[in-house]
Amino acid sequence: MKTLLGPTLLILLSACSHTINFRASHFAAPVVSEKQWGGHVALVGTAVTKVTVVNDITSNPPSRNTLTINEDVDAADLLLVRNIGLDASLSLYRGLDLYLDNSLLGVRFQFLNHGAGPNNWVASLLGSYGERETSTTQDPGGTAKSKVISSQAGISLGYTLEYIVPYFSYIHEAHEVTTDVTNNSGNFGPYKDKGTHQYYSIGIASHGKGLVYGVEYSRLNISWDRSSKAEPQDALGMKLGFAW
């Protein structure tokens, strides 16, 4: 029994999963810059959605028994320090902003009451696309590398007050993940995974020049092709920066 216990514990301790983090807040406020070439830059702190696409990158072949969502959540995830990211925008034309949301590059068009001032209903449409790479290494043991392709489409509706705009937004986000694994037994993959995240968010954001700030609560519905069920998630995000 003791002879078997040692190797078993060693195998369990050496197992290493490959998890991809996705930002759980996107701050899709319904207002854009009032003037051409106006914009903003801000730091954001958000919770993350943790999607595990390889359960053990060291096994032969790599273990992909099931795709798990938010299996291991720690204090850093809850305190919004797991994912510190960048938001930026630049007005290309009246009512149309080009924006950056970490690795996503998109456009936001305010089709309702652009430049109308406070005490008005406002609304915008948005769409974005982005690619990134992420990896996990167990040394010694193996390496997993993933290419993540993401796209978004959404709508936001709010009501402008003097300096802030309370809003509601809906975003549909689609992800495609391609993963290759290299370990002591050889090269494996590419493995394919697909998933969607739907965001129902309420928030408060500043508008106009000067200090940029915002806070947003989101309810996420998360569905991936190898997950046994859709997973809900509650997320909170905060934003701070400067607009010109």
Backbone as CSV, one residue per row, in Angstrom:
resi,resn,N_x,N_y,N_z,CA_x,CA_y,CA_z,C_x,C_y,C_z
1,MET,0.828,-1.206,0.000,0.000,0.000,0.000,0.859,1.251,0.000
2,LYS,1.883,1.308,0.872,2.782,2.454,0.939,3.539,2.618,-0.371
3,THR,3.853,1.470,-1.012,4.590,1.526,-2.272,3.772,2.223,-3.352
4,LEU,2.464,1.961,-3.368,1.589,2.575,-4.367,1.254,4.022,-4.025
5,LEU,1.196,4.351,-2.745,0.767,5.672,-2.315,1.736,6.762,-2.760
6,GLY,3.034,6.474,-2.688,4.036,7.472,-3.063,3.909,7.926,-4.507
7,PRO,3.935,7.006,-5.493,3.787,7.408,-6.890,2.462,8.092,-7.183
8,THR,1.379,7.627,-6.510,0.075,8.232,-6.737,0.069,9.688,-6.319
9,LEU,0.611,9.980,-5.132,0.683,11.367,-4.666,1.553,12.203,-5.588
10,LEU,2.624,11.631,-6.099,3.507,12.353,-6.997,2.791,12.741,-8.276
11,ILE,1.997,11.833,-8.806,1.238,12.108,-10.023,0.225,13.214,-9.793
12,LEU,-0.482,13.149,-8.637,-1.485,14.159,-8.334,-0.858,15.531,-8.163
13,LEU,0.287,15.580,-7.515,0.945,16.853,-7.278,1.520,17.449,-8.555
14,SER,1.921,16.583,-9.500,2.545,17.067,-10.723,1.520,17.469,-11.784
15,ALA,0.248,17.106,-11.595,-0.784,17.451,-12.569,-0.931,18.958,-12.654
16,CYS,-1.087,19.466,-13.883,-1.190,20.905,-14.097,-2.244,21.170,-15.156
17,SER,-3.221,21.973,-14.832,-4.282,22.295,-15.774,-3.938,23.566,-16.545
18,HIS,-4.642,23.778,-17.640,-4.467,24.977,-18.475,-5.776,25.747,-18.483
19,THR,-5.758,26.920,-17.865,-6.957,27.736,-17.691,-6.788,29.080,-18.381
20,ILE,-7.852,29.529,-19.061,-7.851,30.819,-19.755,-8.765,31.779,-19.004
21,ASN,-8.251,32.978,-18.744,-9.028,34.007,-18.049,-9.673,34.958,-19.048
22,PHE,-10.968,35.204,-18.847,-11.710,36.162,-19.660,-12.237,37.279,-18.764
23,ARG,-12.169,38.498,-19.251,-12.644,39.636,-18.480,-14.157,39.565,-18.305
24,ALA,-14.634,39.831,-17.080,-16.051,39.659,-16.764,-16.836,40.964,-16.741
25,SER,-16.201,42.098,-17.066,-16.890,43.390,-17.160,-16.334,44.136,-18.364
26,HIS,-17.233,44.868,-19.068,-16.796,45.561,-20.285,-17.196,47.039,-20.325
27,PHE,-17.941,47.546,-19.378,-18.241,48.973,-19.248,-18.795,49.563,-20.550
28,ALA,-19.822,48.943,-21.067,-20.412,49.375,-22.334,-21.412,50.504,-22.085
29,ALA,-20.902,51.687,-21.731,-21.758,52.853,-21.512,-22.340,53.321,-22.851
30,PRO,-23.521,53.956,-22.846,-24.195,54.304,-24.102,-23.765,55.627,-24.715
31,VAL,-22.849,56.377,-24.091,-22.426,57.672,-24.628,-21.010,57.564,-25.198
32,VAL,-20.759,58.338,-26.259,-19.437,58.421,-26.856,-18.981,59.878,-26.808
33,SER,-17.750,60.132,-27.212,-17.200,61.490,-27.164,-18.049,62.456,-27.984
34,GLU,-18.214,63.683,-27.455,-19.065,64.665,-28.129,-18.377,65.299,-29.329
35,LYS,-17.023,65.339,-29.326,-16.300,65.993,-30.398,-15.352,65.010,-31.085
36,GLN,-15.099,65.265,-32.374,-14.149,64.433,-33.103,-12.763,64.549,-32.477
37,TRP,-12.075,63.408,-32.383,-10.757,63.242,-31.789,-10.772,63.335,-30.265
38,GLY,-11.942,63.437,-29.679,-12.029,63.272,-28.238,-11.877,61.804,-27.877
39,GLY,-11.586,61.534,-26.624,-11.425,60.143,-26.212,-11.096,60.025,-24.745
40,HIS,-10.662,58.839,-24.359,-10.301,58.603,-22.960,-9.310,57.449,-22.870
41,VAL,-8.643,57.374,-21.727,-7.816,56.222,-21.391,-8.029,55.932,-19.913
42,ALA,-8.155,54.666,-19.543,-8.485,54.320,-18.159,-7.966,52.943,-17.809
43,LEU,-7.664,52.756,-16.527,-7.383,51.444,-15.977,-8.661,50.856,-15.409
44,VAL,-8.825,49.549,-15.560,-10.015,48.875,-15.038,-9.586,47.689,-14.179
45,GLY,-10.348,47.444,-13.141,-10.179,46.255,-12.327,-11.443,45.429,-12.406
46,THR,-11.322,44.186,-12.828,-12.507,43.359,-13.041,-12.309,41.970,-12.450
47,ALA,-13.419,41.301,-12.226,-13.383,39.868,-11.964,-13.082,39.139,-13.268
48,VAL,-12.813,37.840,-13.199,-12.523,37.059,-14.391,-13.431,35.838,-14.450
49,THR,-13.625,35.363,-15.665,-14.232,34.061,-15.907,-13.106,33.096,-16.240
50,LYS,-12.985,32.005,-15.477,-11.865,31.074,-15.614,-12.343,29.793,-16.312
51,VAL,-11.852,29.581,-17.521,-12.260,28.433,-18.330,-11.076,27.477,-18.473
52,THR,-11.201,26.281,-17.917,-10.142,25.274,-17.971,-10.376,24.355,-19.166
53,VAL,-9.474,24.423,-20.168,-9.653,23.652,-21.398,-8.821,22.383,-21.426
54,VAL,-7.777,22.288,-20.581,-6.993,21.052,-20.442,-6.868,20.762,-18.958
55,ASN,-7.315,19.593,-18.525,-7.309,19.252,-17.104,-5.919,18.885,-16.601
56,ASP,-5.110,18.245,-17.471,-3.744,17.870,-17.084,-2.874,17.890,-18.330
57,ILE,-1.944,18.853,-18.400,-1.102,18.980,-19.589,0.076,18.004,-19.571
58,THR,0.306,17.311,-18.450,1.469,16.419,-18.329,1.163,14.968,-18.678
59,SER,-0.092,14.595,-18.811,-0.439,13.189,-19.046,-0.295,12.827,-20.525
60,ASN,-0.361,11.530,-20.822,-0.223,11.021,-22.178,-1.452,10.187,-22.545
61,PRO,-2.369,10.743,-23.387,-2.368,12.105,-23.928,-2.847,13.105,-22.873
62,PRO,-2.718,14.403,-23.122,-3.219,15.394,-22.157,-4.696,15.155,-21.830
63,SER,-5.036,15.274,-20.562,-6.401,14.990,-20.104,-7.333,16.150,-20.429
64,ARG,-8.420,15.836,-21.163,-9.466,16.809,-21.465,-10.818,16.175,-21.183
65,ASN,-10.950,15.604,-19.991,-12.166,14.882,-19.638,-13.397,15.775,-19.683
66,THR,-13.270,16.987,-19.173,-14.396,17.919,-19.170,-13.870,19.337,-19.109
67,LEU,-14.602,20.245,-19.703,-14.254,21.662,-19.612,-14.932,22.234,-18.375
68,THR,-14.170,22.900,-17.509,-14.717,23.447,-16.274,-14.686,24.971,-16.309
69,ILE,-15.637,25.575,-15.611,-15.796,27.029,-15.576,-15.767,27.496,-14.132
70,ASN,-14.859,28.417,-13.841,-14.741,28.998,-12.500,-14.631,27.933,-11.412
71,GLU,-13.781,26.938,-11.676,-13.636,25.847,-10.719,-12.862,26.280,-9.479
72,ASP,-11.810,27.077,-9.664,-10.985,27.536,-8.538,-11.009,29.057,-8.492
73,VAL,-11.795,29.617,-7.588,-11.898,31.064,-7.419,-11.299,31.429,-6.076
74,ASP,-10.340,32.373,-6.072,-9.689,32.762,-4.829,-9.986,34.222,-4.498
75,ALA,-9.378,34.726,-3.425,-9.652,36.079,-2.953,-9.277,37.125,-3.997
76,ALA,-8.245,36.882,-4.786,-7.831,37.847,-5.799,-8.919,38.067,-6.838
77,ASP,-9.671,37.011,-7.176,-10.765,37.150,-8.123,-11.868,38.038,-7.544
78,LEU,-12.157,37.885,-6.275,-13.236,38.633,-5.645,-12.867,40.090,-5.409
79,LEU,-11.587,40.392,-5.228,-11.141,41.747,-4.919,-10.779,42.557,-6.168
80,LEU,-11.059,42.048,-7.343,-10.880,42.753,-8.610,-9.421,43.025,-8.960
81,VAL,-8.492,42.298,-8.363,-7.086,42.517,-8.676,-6.514,41.399,-9.545
82,ARG,-7.321,40.419,-9.888,-6.866,39.352,-10.765,-6.641,39.875,-12.185
83,ASN,-7.485,40.816,-12.615,-7.396,41.294,-13.988,-7.406,42.822,-13.998
84,ILE,-6.221,43.426,-14.062,-6.097,44.860,-14.242,-5.846,45.102,-15.726
85,GLY,-6.749,45.818,-16.373,-6.659,45.983,-17.814,-6.729,47.430,-18.239
86,LEU,-6.801,47.637,-19.548,-6.797,48.960,-20.141,-8.035,49.162,-20.986
87,ASP,-8.652,50.330,-20.836,-9.724,50.778,-21.718,-9.288,52.079,-22.372
88,ALA,-9.604,52.253,-23.647,-9.299,53.506,-24.325,-10.283,53.692,-25.471
89,SER,-10.481,54.956,-25.869,-11.353,55.241,-26.998,-10.874,56.493,-27.713
90,LEU,-11.283,56.625,-28.976,-10.974,57.801,-29.771,-12.117,58.014,-30.749
91,SER,-12.646,59.257,-30.784,-13.763,59.575,-31.666,-13.270,59.795,-33.084
92,LEU,-13.711,58.968,-34.015,-13.322,59.094,-35.415,-14.255,60.008,-36.194
93,TYR,-15.502,60.077,-35.745,-16.528,60.838,-36.448,-17.628,61.121,-35.441
94,ARG,-18.462,62.085,-35.715,-19.531,62.454,-34.795,-20.394,61.240,-34.444
95,GLY,-20.391,60.866,-33.177,-21.207,59.752,-32.705,-20.556,58.390,-32.833
96,LEU,-19.323,58.317,-33.367,-18.676,57.030,-33.609,-17.315,56.999,-32.933
97,ASP,-17.110,56.056,-32.016,-15.847,55.883,-31.296,-15.180,54.581,-31.693
98,LEU,-13.868,54.624,-31.846,-13.034,53.428,-31.906,-12.568,53.157,-30.484
99,TYR,-12.734,51.916,-29.996,-12.364,51.653,-28.610,-11.537,50.381,-28.473
100,LEU,-10.735,50.386,-27.402,-9.883,49.251,-27.064,-10.311,48.712,-25.707
101,ASP,-10.559,47.414,-25.654,-10.983,46.729,-24.425,-10.033,45.548,-24.245
102,ASN,-8.865,45.811,-23.579,-7.790,44.818,-23.517,-7.394,44.395,-24.929
103,SER,-7.642,43.155,-25.319,-7.235,42.690,-26.648,-8.318,42.888,-27.699
104,LEU,-9.475,43.412,-27.310,-10.572,43.615,-28.248,-10.529,45.027,-28.822
105,LEU,-10.621,45.139,-30.135,-10.692,46.425,-30.816,-12.047,46.516,-31.500
106,GLY,-12.776,47.624,-31.244,-14.121,47.700,-31.783,-14.582,49.118,-32.039
107,VAL,-15.848,49.237,-32.447,-16.473,50.528,-32.680,-17.758,50.601,-31.864
108,ARG,-18.054,51.819,-31.384,-19.297,52.086,-30.659,-19.988,53.269,-31.327
109,PHE,-21.248,53.100,-31.706,-22.010,54.140,-32.389,-23.190,54.556,-31.524
110,GLN,-23.207,55.831,-31.135,-24.332,56.361,-30.365,-25.386,56.867,-31.343
111,PHE,-26.461,56.117,-31.459,-27.490,56.439,-32.447,-28.637,57.262,-31.881
112,LEU,-28.644,57.482,-30.545,-29.748,58.222,-29.928,-29.204,59.386,-29.111
113,ASN,-29.583,60.599,-29.492,-29.319,61.833,-28.744,-27.832,62.094,-28.498
114,HIS,-27.009,61.891,-29.528,-25.596,62.240,-29.393,-25.440,63.759,-29.291
115,GLY,-24.732,64.239,-28.259,-24.498,65.666,-28.066,-25.686,66.446,-27.560
116,ALA,-26.736,65.781,-27.103,-27.961,66.475,-26.688,-27.887,67.036,-25.281
117,GLY,-26.831,66.688,-24.499,-26.715,67.216,-23.152,-27.446,66.361,-22.135
118,PRO,-27.534,66.868,-20.880,-28.145,66.078,-19.802,-29.652,65.955,-19.938
119,ASN,-30.206,65.026,-19.148,-31.646,64.779,-19.082,-32.213,64.299,-20.414
120,ASN,-31.502,63.343,-21.002,-31.953,62.728,-22.239,-31.653,61.237,-22.217
121,TRP,-32.529,60.471,-22.881,-32.243,59.064,-23.102,-31.159,58.940,-24.175
122,VAL,-30.241,58.017,-23.976,-29.159,57.787,-24.928,-29.026,56.285,-25.172
123,ALA,-28.523,55.930,-26.352,-28.352,54.513,-26.675,-27.240,54.361,-27.704
124,SER,-26.565,53.222,-27.668,-25.480,52.953,-28.614,-25.420,51.476,-28.958
125,LEU,-24.806,51.190,-30.097,-24.508,49.833,-30.541,-22.998,49.649,-30.563
126,LEU,-22.528,48.428,-30.335,-21.081,48.179,-30.333,-20.772,46.830,-30.964
127,GLY,-19.564,46.743,-31.493,-19.058,45.488,-32.032,-17.546,45.490,-31.964
128,SER,-16.938,44.343,-31.671,-15.483,44.288,-31.537,-14.968,42.898,-31.886
129,TYR,-13.630,42.827,-32.057,-12.957,41.581,-32.427,-11.541,41.633,-31.878
130,GLY,-11.011,40.481,-31.479,-9.641,40.460,-30.984,-9.060,39.068,-30.947
131,GLU,-7.732,38.992,-30.986,-6.989,37.741,-30.876,-5.899,37.899,-29.827
132,ARG,-5.621,36.838,-29.102,-4.533,36.841,-28.123,-4.031,35.421,-27.919
133,GLU,-2.864,35.315,-27.281,-2.289,34.018,-26.947,-2.032,33.936,-25.451
134,THR,-2.221,32.767,-24.897,-1.966,32.549,-23.479,-1.387,31.152,-23.293
135,SER,-0.551,30.982,-22.275,0.121,29.693,-22.097,0.245,29.336,-20.625
136,THR,0.428,28.039,-20.383,0.688,27.499,-19.050,1.859,26.532,-19.159
137,THR,2.831,26.659,-18.232,4.002,25.785,-18.250,4.168,25.099,-16.908
138,GLN,4.332,23.776,-16.940,4.678,22.994,-15.760,6.118,22.516,-15.973
139,ASP,7.040,23.005,-15.150,8.462,22.723,-15.354,9.009,21.879,-14.196
140,PRO,9.433,20.605,-14.450,9.311,19.906,-15.732,7.905,19.330,-15.885
141,GLY,7.504,19.036,-17.087,6.198,18.421,-17.288,5.599,18.715,-18.636
142,GLY,5.385,19.999,-18.971,4.782,20.298,-20.248,4.356,21.748,-20.360
143,THR,3.927,22.102,-21.567,3.464,23.461,-21.864,2.222,23.385,-22.730
144,ALA,1.229,24.202,-22.390,0.027,24.342,-23.205,-0.056,25.779,-23.695
145,LYS,-0.286,25.947,-24.991,-0.424,27.275,-25.582,-1.743,27.354,-26.324
146,SER,-2.489,28.459,-26.073,-3.790,28.637,-26.713,-3.845,29.939,-27.485
147,LYS,-4.455,29.885,-28.657,-4.830,31.086,-29.395,-6.306,31.308,-29.166
148,VAL,-6.658,32.501,-28.696,-8.038,32.828,-28.354,-8.549,33.901,-29.304
149,ILE,-9.621,33.608,-30.016,-10.272,34.573,-30.909,-11.630,34.914,-30.314
150,SER,-11.877,36.209,-30.098,-13.115,36.649,-29.453,-13.786,37.731,-30.294
151,SER,-15.115,37.748,-30.266,-15.883,38.797,-30.929,-17.078,39.168,-30.064
152,GLN,-17.509,40.415,-30.191,-18.606,40.936,-29.383,-19.613,41.682,-30.255
153,ALA,-20.852,41.677,-29.803,-21.889,42.556,-30.333,-22.788,42.924,-29.161
154,GLY,-23.224,44.178,-29.110,-24.031,44.566,-27.960,-24.783,45.864,-28.168
155,ILE,-25.601,46.193,-27.180,-26.402,47.411,-27.166,-26.427,47.953,-25.748
156,SER,-26.490,49.277,-25.622,-26.501,49.917,-24.313,-27.524,51.051,-24.312
157,LEU,-28.271,51.164,-23.213,-29.307,52.185,-23.066,-29.154,52.855,-21.717
158,GLY,-29.227,54.203,-21.692,-29.080,54.912,-20.436,-29.780,56.256,-20.453
159,TYR,-29.615,56.994,-19.341,-30.222,58.319,-19.207,-29.167,59.261,-18.647
160,THR,-28.848,60.335,-19.380,-27.774,61.229,-18.965,-28.257,62.204,-17.886
161,LEU,-27.458,62.299,-16.817,-27.609,63.349,-15.826,-26.482,64.366,-16.058
162,GLU,-26.275,65.283,-15.128,-25.315,66.360,-15.366,-23.909,65.834,-15.637
163,TYR,-23.446,64.895,-14.809,-22.073,64.404,-14.953,-21.984,62.890,-15.112
164,ILE,-23.067,62.178,-14.889,-23.036,60.719,-14.950,-24.169,60.189,-15.820
165,VAL,-24.048,58.926,-16.192,-25.102,58.262,-16.944,-25.317,56.857,-16.368
166,PRO,-26.454,56.609,-15.713,-26.819,55.233,-15.356,-27.235,54.502,-16.635
167,TYR,-26.887,53.212,-16.734,-27.164,52.521,-17.987,-27.396,51.029,-17.756
168,PHE,-27.988,50.416,-18.770,-28.126,48.962,-18.871,-27.526,48.543,-20.203
169,SER,-26.784,47.432,-20.213,-26.202,46.953,-21.466,-26.340,45.445,-21.580
170,TYR,-26.393,44.996,-22.822,-26.380,43.564,-23.135,-25.272,43.329,-24.148
171,ILE,-24.420,42.340,-23.891,-23.329,41.971,-24.804,-23.352,40.469,-25.028
172,HIS,-23.258,40.083,-26.292,-23.071,38.671,-26.663,-21.636,38.517,-27.133
173,GLU,-20.903,37.601,-26.510,-19.483,37.418,-26.786,-19.230,35.972,-27.182
174,ALA,-18.535,35.774,-28.302,-18.225,34.427,-28.793,-16.718,34.212,-28.759
175,HIS,-16.294,32.992,-28.346,-14.876,32.667,-28.233,-14.568,31.369,-28.977
176,GLU,-13.425,31.366,-29.659,-12.871,30.149,-30.260,-11.446,29.977,-29.737
177,VAL,-11.156,28.794,-29.201,-9.855,28.532,-28.586,-9.202,27.338,-29.280
178,THR,-7.951,27.527,-29.704,-7.142,26.449,-30.286,-5.929,26.236,-29.398
179,THR,-5.756,25.006,-28.896,-4.720,24.712,-27.909,-3.796,23.611,-28.400
180,ASP,-2.487,23.848,-28.248,-1.469,22.836,-28.520,-0.719,22.542,-27.228
181,VAL,-0.426,21.267,-26.997,0.260,20.837,-25.776,1.541,20.106,-26.148
182,THR,2.607,20.450,-25.456,3.881,19.732,-25.586,4.311,19.252,-24.209
183,ASN,4.551,17.934,-24.077,5.037,17.406,-22.802,6.085,16.322,-23.064
184,ASN,6.472,15.610,-22.038,7.536,14.606,-22.170,7.177,13.462,-23.105
185,SER,5.882,13.318,-23.408,5.447,12.230,-24.283,5.321,12.652,-25.740
186,GLY,5.424,13.967,-26.023,5.342,14.419,-27.408,4.504,15.673,-27.572
187,ASN,4.064,15.897,-28.817,3.232,17.051,-29.157,1.803,16.597,-29.397
188,PHE,0.849,17.358,-28.877,-0.561,16.985,-28.968,-1.380,18.194,-29.411
189,GLY,-2.466,17.895,-30.127,-3.352,18.951,-30.588,-3.253,19.124,-32.102
190,PRO,-3.866,20.170,-32.643,-4.569,21.219,-31.901,-5.932,20.756,-31.384
191,TYR,-6.260,21.196,-30.168,-7.566,20.956,-29.570,-8.437,22.191,-29.767
192,LYS,-9.708,21.972,-30.090,-10.622,23.074,-30.389,-11.714,23.172,-29.320
193,ASP,-12.007,24.401,-28.910,-13.111,24.663,-27.985,-13.830,25.932,-28.415
194,LYS,-15.154,25.950,-28.194,-15.966,27.124,-28.505,-16.886,27.432,-27.328
195,GLY,-17.145,28.725,-27.125,-18.036,29.106,-26.040,-18.636,30.477,-26.263
196,THR,-19.703,30.764,-25.531,-20.337,32.082,-25.568,-20.541,32.586,-24.151
197,HIS,-20.364,33.896,-23.992,-20.652,34.585,-22.735,-21.677,35.680,-23.036
198,GLN,-22.744,35.699,-22.279,-23.741,36.750,-22.408,-23.728,37.607,-21.143
199,TYR,-23.604,38.926,-21.318,-23.490,39.865,-20.211,-24.753,40.716,-20.124
200,TYR,-25.402,40.698,-18.952,-26.499,41.609,-18.645,-25.983,42.525,-17.534
201,SER,-25.765,43.801,-17.854,-25.041,44.676,-16.937,-25.829,45.939,-16.616
202,ILE,-25.657,46.407,-15.384,-26.121,47.728,-14.992,-24.921,48.478,-14.428
203,GLY,-24.843,49.774,-14.715,-23.685,50.521,-14.272,-23.949,52.006,-14.192
204,ILE,-22.959,52.710,-13.666,-22.946,54.166,-13.632,-21.586,54.610,-14.157
205,ALA,-21.584,55.530,-15.124,-20.339,56.002,-15.717,-20.359,57.520,-15.821
206,SER,-19.186,58.125,-15.741,-19.066,59.560,-15.981,-19.138,59.829,-17.474
207,HIS,-19.428,61.081,-17.833,-19.347,61.478,-19.237,-18.832,62.908,-19.310
208,GLY,-18.173,63.233,-20.407,-17.555,64.540,-20.557,-16.064,64.480,-20.294
209,LYS,-15.410,65.662,-20.366,-13.968,65.744,-20.175,-13.589,65.629,-18.710
210,GLY,-12.301,65.319,-18.484,-11.781,65.261,-17.119,-11.718,63.849,-16.592
211,LEU,-12.024,63.690,-15.320,-11.934,62.398,-14.660,-12.949,61.409,-15.236
212,VAL,-12.464,60.225,-15.551,-13.317,59.129,-16.013,-13.455,58.112,-14.890
213,TYR,-14.677,57.714,-14.579,-14.887,56.697,-13.557,-16.160,55.928,-13.875
214,GLY,-16.230,54.730,-13.343,-17.414,53.915,-13.552,-17.391,52.685,-12.674
215,VAL,-18.567,52.174,-12.396,-18.720,50.919,-11.664,-19.828,50.129,-12.345
216,GLU,-19.646,48.821,-12.458,-20.595,48.002,-13.210,-20.784,46.649,-12.542
217,TYR,-22.041,46.241,-12.454,-22.384,44.886,-12.014,-22.914,44.116,-13.214
218,SER,-22.446,42.886,-13.379,-22.869,42.067,-14.515,-23.331,40.696,-14.053
219,ARG,-24.340,40.208,-14.710,-24.784,38.820,-14.591,-24.436,38.131,-15.896
220,LEU,-23.615,37.067,-15.823,-23.148,36.373,-17.016,-23.821,35.022,-17.134
221,ASN,-24.222,34.688,-18.351,-24.612,33.332,-18.707,-23.524,32.771,-19.604
222,ILE,-22.891,31.668,-19.183,-21.696,31.147,-19.835,-21.973,29.738,-20.348
223,SER,-21.682,29.499,-21.622,-21.928,28.191,-22.229,-20.760,27.816,-23.139
224,TRP,-20.163,26.629,-22.889,-19.084,26.116,-23.721,-19.445,24.728,-24.233
225,ASP,-18.863,24.365,-25.379,-19.290,23.141,-26.060,-18.988,21.872,-25.285
226,ARG,-17.984,21.847,-24.417,-17.671,20.639,-23.656,-18.069,20.742,-22.187
227,SER,-18.806,21.773,-21.848,-19.309,21.906,-20.478,-20.696,21.292,-20.400
228,SER,-20.983,20.633,-19.293,-22.237,19.900,-19.178,-23.454,20.806,-19.038
229,LYS,-23.253,22.074,-18.625,-24.387,22.982,-18.441,-23.929,24.424,-18.542
230,ALA,-24.892,25.317,-18.786,-24.599,26.746,-18.788,-24.307,27.200,-17.365
231,GLU,-23.281,28.017,-17.208,-22.849,28.458,-15.885,-23.144,29.941,-15.689
232,PRO,-23.867,30.315,-14.622,-24.062,31.735,-14.331,-22.896,32.284,-13.509
233,GLN,-22.680,33.585,-13.585,-21.638,34.236,-12.802,-22.064,35.666,-12.500
234,ASP,-21.797,36.125,-11.289,-21.986,37.519,-10.914,-20.622,38.184,-10.867
235,ALA,-20.517,39.400,-11.434,-19.215,40.055,-11.530,-19.355,41.548,-11.265
236,LEU,-18.305,42.122,-10.688,-18.242,43.544,-10.412,-16.958,44.109,-10.982
237,GLY,-17.040,45.306,-11.587,-15.867,45.941,-12.155,-15.841,47.423,-11.841
238,MET,-14.626,48.002,-11.828,-14.446,49.424,-11.554,-13.458,50.001,-12.570
239,LYS,-13.630,51.303,-12.868,-12.868,51.949,-13.931,-12.464,53.342,-13.496
240,LEU,-11.208,53.750,-13.806,-10.728,55.075,-13.430,-9.713,55.553,-14.473
241,GLY,-9.904,56.784,-14.962,-8.986,57.306,-15.955,-9.215,58.770,-16.252
242,PHE,-8.895,59.179,-17.493,-8.962,60.590,-17.880,-9.507,60.698,-19.298
243,ALA,-10.378,61.714,-19.528,-10.946,61.981,-20.847,-10.568,63.373,-21.319
244,TRP,-10.425,63.530,-22.651,-10.104,64.845,-23.216,-11.111,65.256,-24.288
